[in-house]
Amino acid sequence: MKKQRPVHLDLQTIRFPATAIASILHRVSGVIMLFAVGILIWLLSESLASPESFAGVQSLFDNLLVKFVIWGILTALGYHLIVGIRHLIMDAGCWEELPAGIASAKAAFALSFAFSIIVGVWVW
């Protein structure tokens, strides 16, 4: 018996549900934060070395690229926190049904977007 399996998947036609996108982005934000820890520890170490190095680190924040990196780190942290709380609530047995899961994923996207805007205003 020949199985009717797809030979070629067109990845551009596959659409992930909001819950899958939330989960994938949660993992991506975790990886971003893993690398961000190194940057933040370096900034902290430099700022605590001497008053001159503190002034040097403080002057880094006048650079647009540094502001963008800090905004990205804080946005990843906020998204990871919001979706992490969503996952914890789901682990507790709430929002496990498909409509509630989709609604909570969309709410997490909206909260994360609002958090990103607020952090962007604060950083700039």
KEKOL-287504 format. One record per residue: residue in three letters; x negated, y negated, z negated of N, C-alpha, C, O, CB in turn. Coordinates in steps of 0.1 Angstrom, whole numbers, padded with zeros to 4 digits, always signed. Last residue first. Glycine has a CB too. Example, Ala and Ser with C-alpha at 12.3 -4.5 7.8 and 13.67 -1.06 7.14 Angstrom:
SER-0128+0022-0071-0137+0011-0071-0129+0000-0079-0134-0011-0080-0141+0006-0057;ALA-0132+0057-0078-0123+0045-0078-0132+0033-0078-0142+0033-0085-0113+0045-0090;
This chain:
TRP-0146-0559-0253-0150-0571-0245-0147-0583-0253-0149-0594-0248-0143-0571-0232;VAL-0137-0543-0274-0151-0543-0270-0155-0555-0262-0166-0560-0264-0154-0530-0262;TRP-0110-0550-0276-0118-0552-0288-0133-0552-0284-0141-0560-0289-0116-0541-0298;VAL-0100-0543-0251-0099-0557-0255-0108-0560-0267-0115-0570-0267-0084-0560-0260;GLY-0105-0516-0253-0112-0524-0242-0111-0539-0246-0121-0546-0244-0105-0522-0229;VAL-0089-0508-0273-0103-0507-0275-0110-0515-0265-0121-0522-0268-0108-0492-0274;ILE-0064-0512-0260-0067-0519-0273-0082-0519-0275-0088-0529-0279-0060-0513-0285;ILE-0066-0494-0239-0065-0508-0236-0069-0516-0249-0076-0526-0248-0050-0512-0232;SER-0068-0470-0253-0079-0474-0245-0078-0489-0241-0088-0495-0241-0078-0466-0232;PHE-0043-0469-0266-0055-0470-0274-0067-0475-0266-0075-0483-0270-0058-0456-0280;ALA-0026-0466-0243-0025-0478-0251-0038-0480-0260-0043-0491-0262-0013-0477-0260;PHE-0036-0441-0235-0037-0452-0226-0036-0465-0234-0044-0474-0232-0026-0452-0215;SER-0028-0426-0257-0042-0427-0254-0045-0439-0245-0055-0446-0246-0047-0414-0247;LEU+0000-0428-0256-0007-0433-0267-0022-0435-0264-0028-0445-0269-0005-0424-0279;ALA+0004-0415-0231+0008-0429-0233+0001-0435-0245-0004-0447-0244+0023-0430-0235;PHE-0006-0389-0236-0012-0397-0225-0009-0412-0227-0017-0421-0226-0006-0393-0211;ALA+0012-0382-0256-0002-0383-0259-0009-0391-0249-0018-0399-0252-0008-0369-0260;ALA+0036-0381-0241+0034-0391-0252+0020-0393-0256+0015-0404-0259+0043-0386-0264;LYS+0029-0359-0225+0031-0373-0219+0030-0384-0229+0025-0394-0227+0045-0373-0212;ALA+0028-0339-0245+0017-0342-0236+0018-0356-0230+0008-0364-0230+0015-0331-0226;SER+0054-0340-0254+0043-0344-0263+0031-0347-0256+0023-0355-0260+0041-0333-0274;ALA+0068-0331-0231+0071-0345-0237+0060-0349-0246+0056-0361-0246+0084-0345-0245;ILE+0058-0306-0229+0056-0315-0218+0058-0329-0223+0050-0338-0220+0065-0313-0206;GLY+0067-0294-0253+0053-0295-0250+0050-0305-0239+0040-0312-0240+0048-0281-0246;ALA+0095-0296-0250+0088-0304-0261+0073-0305-0258+0067-0315-0261+0091-0297-0274;PRO+0098-0278-0228+0102-0293-0227+0095-0301-0238+0091-0313-0235+0117-0294-0228;LEU+0087-0253-0239+0081-0260-0227+0086-0275-0226+0077-0283-0224+0086-0253-0215;GLU+0081-0251-0274+0089-0249-0263+0084-0258-0251+0078-0268-0253+0104-0252-0266;GLU+0065-0261-0295+0060-0250-0287+0068-0247-0275+0064-0240-0266+0059-0238-0296;TRP+0069-0281-0314+0066-0285-0300+0061-0273-0291+0053-0276-0282+0057-0297-0299;CYS+0055-0264-0342+0064-0274-0336+0059-0276-0322+0048-0274-0318+0064-0287-0345;GLY+0036-0247-0354+0048-0241-0349+0058-0251-0343+0069-0247-0339+0055-0234-0360;ALA+0011-0256-0359+0020-0254-0371+0033-0249-0367+0041-0246-0375+0021-0268-0377;ASP+0000-0259-0334-0004-0247-0342+0004-0245-0354+0005-0234-0359-0019-0249-0346;MET+0012-0283-0328+0017-0272-0321+0012-0259-0328+0019-0249-0328+0011-0272-0306;ILE-0003-0299-0345+0011-0298-0347+0017-0286-0340+0026-0279-0345+0018-0311-0342;LEU-0028-0296-0333-0026-0291-0347-0011-0290-0350-0007-0280-0357-0032-0301-0357;HIS-0024-0308-0308-0027-0293-0309-0024-0288-0323-0019-0277-0325-0041-0291-0304;ARG-0020-0334-0317-0009-0327-0310-0011-0312-0310-0002-0305-0313-0008-0332-0295;ILE-0045-0339-0327-0034-0339-0336-0022-0332-0330-0015-0325-0336-0030-0354-0340;GLY-0059-0338-0302-0062-0329-0312-0051-0328-0323-0048-0317-0328-0075-0332-0319;VAL-0048-0360-0289-0045-0347-0284-0048-0336-0294-0042-0326-0295-0052-0344-0271;ILE-0060-0380-0306-0046-0379-0304-0042-0365-0299-0032-0360-0304-0042-0390-0294;LEU-0088-0374-0304-0081-0374-0317-0066-0372-0315-0060-0364-0322-0084-0387-0325;HIS-0094-0376-0277-0096-0363-0284-0089-0363-0297-0083-0352-0301-0111-0361-0286;TYR-0087-0403-0274-0080-0393-0267-0081-0379-0274-0071-0372-0276-0084-0392-0252;GLY-0107-0415-0290-0093-0417-0293-0084-0407-0286-0075-0401-0292-0088-0431-0288;LEU-0131-0406-0277-0128-0403-0291-0113-0404-0295-0107-0396-0301-0136-0412-0301;ALA-0128-0418-0252-0129-0403-0253-0125-0399-0268-0118-0389-0270-0142-0398-0249;THR-0129-0445-0260-0117-0439-0254-0116-0424-0254-0106-0418-0257-0117-0444-0239;LEU-0154-0446-0271-0143-0448-0280-0130-0443-0273-0121-0438-0281-0142-0463-0283;ILE-0169-0442-0247-0171-0433-0259-0159-0434-0268-0153-0424-0273-0184-0436-0267;GLY-0161-0463-0231-0158-0449-0227-0159-0439-0239-0151-0430-0240-0168-0445-0216;TRP-0170-0485-0246-0156-0483-0244-0153-0469-0240-0142-0464-0244-0152-0493-0233;ILE-0198-0479-0244-0191-0479-0257-0176-0478-0256-0170-0470-0263-0195-0492-0265;VAL-0201-0483-0216-0204-0470-0222-0197-0469-0236-0191-0458-0239-0219-0468-0224;PHE-0193-0510-0214-0186-0500-0207-0188-0486-0213-0178-0478-0215-0189-0500-0192;LYS-0214-0522-0229-0200-0524-0233-0191-0513-0227-0182-0508-0233-0195-0538-0230;VAL-0235-0515-0212-0235-0510-0226-0220-0511-0232-0216-0502-0238-0245-0517-0235;LEU-0229-0530-0190-0230-0516-0189-0229-0509-0203-0222-0499-0204-0243-0511-0182;LEU-0231-0557-0199-0218-0551-0194-0218-0536-0194-0208-0530-0197-0214-0557-0181;ASN-0248-0567-0228-0249-0561-0214-0235-0554-0211-0229-0547-0219-0260-0550-0214;ASP-0246-0573-0254-0243-0584-0244-0242-0579-0230-0237-0585-0221-0253-0595-0245;PHE-0256-0552-0268-0241-0553-0266-0237-0565-0258-0225-0567-0256-0235-0553-0280;LEU-0283-0557-0271-0278-0547-0261-0263-0549-0258-0259-0546-0247-0281-0533-0266;SER-0284-0573-0293-0285-0580-0280-0281-0570-0269-0277-0575-0258-0299-0585-0278;GLN-0284-0553-0313-0273-0563-0312-0273-0570-0299-0262-0573-0293-0273-0573-0324;VAL-0309-0542-0309-0297-0534-0306-0284-0543-0305-0276-0541-0296-0294-0524-0318;GLY-0324-0564-0317-0325-0558-0303-0313-0550-0299-0308-0551-0288-0338-0550-0302;ALA-0317-0567-0343-0314-0578-0334-0315-0573-0319-0307-0577-0311-0324-0590-0336;PHE-0328-0543-0352-0313-0545-0353-0309-0556-0344-0299-0555-0337-0310-0549-0368;SER-0355-0548-0348-0348-0538-0340-0333-0539-0341-0326-0535-0331-0353-0524-0344;GLU-0358-0568-0367-0361-0571-0353-0354-0561-0344-0348-0564-0334-0376-0571-0350;PRO-0353-0554-0392-0345-0565-0387-0346-0569-0373-0337-0573-0366-0347-0578-0396;SER-0357-0519-0385-0362-0532-0390-0352-0543-0386-0343-0540-0377-0376-0535-0384;ALA-0341-0495-0383-0356-0494-0384-0362-0507-0390-0370-0507-0399-0362-0492-0370;LEU-0314-0495-0379-0319-0494-0392-0334-0495-0394-0339-0495-0405-0313-0481-0399;SER-0311-0495-0351-0306-0507-0359-0311-0507-0373-0311-0517-0379-0291-0507-0358;GLU-0321-0470-0344-0328-0482-0340-0324-0494-0348-0332-0503-0352-0326-0485-0325;SER-0302-0453-0355-0316-0452-0359-0323-0465-0356-0331-0470-0364-0322-0440-0353;LEU-0279-0462-0341-0279-0463-0355-0294-0463-0360-0298-0471-0368-0271-0452-0362;LEU-0286-0454-0315-0283-0468-0318-0284-0471-0333-0289-0481-0337-0269-0472-0312;TRP-0289-0426-0318-0301-0434-0314-0298-0449-0318-0307-0456-0323-0303-0433-0299;ILE-0263-0420-0325-0273-0418-0335-0286-0426-0331-0292-0431-0340-0277-0403-0336;LEU-0251-0426-0300-0247-0434-0312-0257-0432-0323-0260-0441-0331-0233-0429-0317;ILE-0263-0408-0283-0264-0422-0280-0261-0430-0293-0269-0439-0296-0254-0427-0269;GLY-0255-0384-0295-0269-0387-0293-0271-0402-0291-0280-0408-0297-0274-0379-0281;VAL-0227-0386-0292-0233-0385-0305-0248-0389-0305-0253-0396-0313-0231-0371-0312;ALA-0222-0383-0265-0221-0396-0271-0227-0397-0285-0232-0407-0289-0206-0401-0272;PHE-0222-0356-0260-0233-0364-0255-0233-0378-0262-0244-0384-0263-0232-0365-0240;LEU-0198-0350-0274-0210-0343-0277-0223-0351-0273-0232-0352-0280-0210-0329-0271;MET-0179-0366-0260-0183-0369-0274-0196-0362-0279-0203-0368-0286-0172-0366-0284;ILE-0178-0351-0237-0182-0365-0236-0187-0369-0250-0197-0376-0252-0171-0374-0231;VAL-0166-0328-0247-0180-0327-0241-0186-0341-0240-0198-0343-0243-0180-0321-0227;GLY-0141-0338-0255-0150-0332-0265-0165-0331-0260-0174-0334-0267-0146-0318-0268;SER-0131-0345-0230-0134-0356-0240-0143-0350-0251-0151-0358-0256-0121-0361-0246;VAL-0127-0319-0219-0137-0329-0213-0141-0340-0223-0152-0344-0224-0131-0335-0200;ARG-0107-0309-0236-0121-0303-0236-0131-0312-0230-0142-0313-0235-0120-0290-0228;HIS-0087-0327-0230-0091-0326-0244-0105-0319-0244-0114-0324-0252-0081-0318-0252;LEU-0083-0322-0203-0089-0334-0206-0094-0335-0221-0103-0342-0224-0079-0346-0204;ILE-0071-0296-0206-0083-0297-0199-0091-0310-0203-0103-0310-0205-0081-0297-0184;SER-0047-0304-0220-0057-0294-0226-0070-0295-0219-0081-0295-0226-0051-0280-0224;ALA-0035-0321-0202-0038-0326-0215-0049-0317-0222-0058-0321-0228-0026-0326-0224;ILE-0031-0304-0180-0040-0315-0179-0044-0321-0192-0056-0324-0194-0032-0326-0171;ALA-0013-0286-0192-0026-0281-0187-0036-0293-0186-0047-0291-0190-0024-0274-0174;THR+0009-0303-0196+0003-0296-0207-0011-0291-0204-0020-0292-0212+0012-0285-0212;ALA+0017-0311-0171+0011-0321-0180+0004-0315-0192-0006-0320-0197+0022-0331-0185;PRO+0006-0286-0146+0016-0293-0155+0009-0303-0165-0003-0302-0167+0025-0283-0163;PHE-0011-0290-0115-0011-0286-0129+0000-0293-0137+0003-0305-0134-0025-0288-0136;ARG-0006-0280-0083-0003-0291-0092-0003-0285-0107+0005-0276-0109+0010-0298-0089;ILE-0023-0273-0053-0020-0268-0067-0018-0280-0076-0026-0289-0077-0031-0258-0072;THR-0032-0284-0030-0018-0282-0032-0013-0277-0045-0002-0277-0049-0012-0273-0021;GLN-0059-0283-0031-0053-0296-0031-0038-0295-0032-0031-0306-0035-0056-0303-0018;LEU-0067-0257-0029-0067-0263-0043-0061-0277-0043-0057-0282-0054-0081-0264-0047;ASP-0054-0232-0013-0057-0246-0010-0055-0254-0024-0044-0256-0029-0046-0251+0000;LEU-0069-0201-0012-0061-0210-0020-0064-0224-0017-0076-0228-0017-0063-0207-0036;HIS-0068-0174+0008-0074-0187+0007-0064-0196-0001-0053-0199+0003-0078-0194+0021;VAL-0054-0151+0005-0068-0150+0009-0075-0163+0006-0087-0163+0003-0069-0146+0024;PRO-0030-0139-0018-0035-0151-0010-0050-0149-0008-0058-0146-0016-0033-0164-0018;ARG-0018-0106-0013-0025-0116-0022-0030-0127-0013-0033-0126-0001-0037-0110-0029;GLN-0001-0082-0010+0001-0095-0004-0005-0106-0013+0002-0113-0020+0015-0098-0001;LYS-0016-0050-0007-0011-0061-0016-0011-0074-0008-0020-0077+0000-0020-0062-0028;LYS-0006-0021+0009-0014-0034+0010-0008-0044+0002+0004-0047+0002-0015-0038+0025;MET-0008+0012+0000+0000+0000+0000-0009-0012+0000-0018-0014-0008+0010+0000-0012;
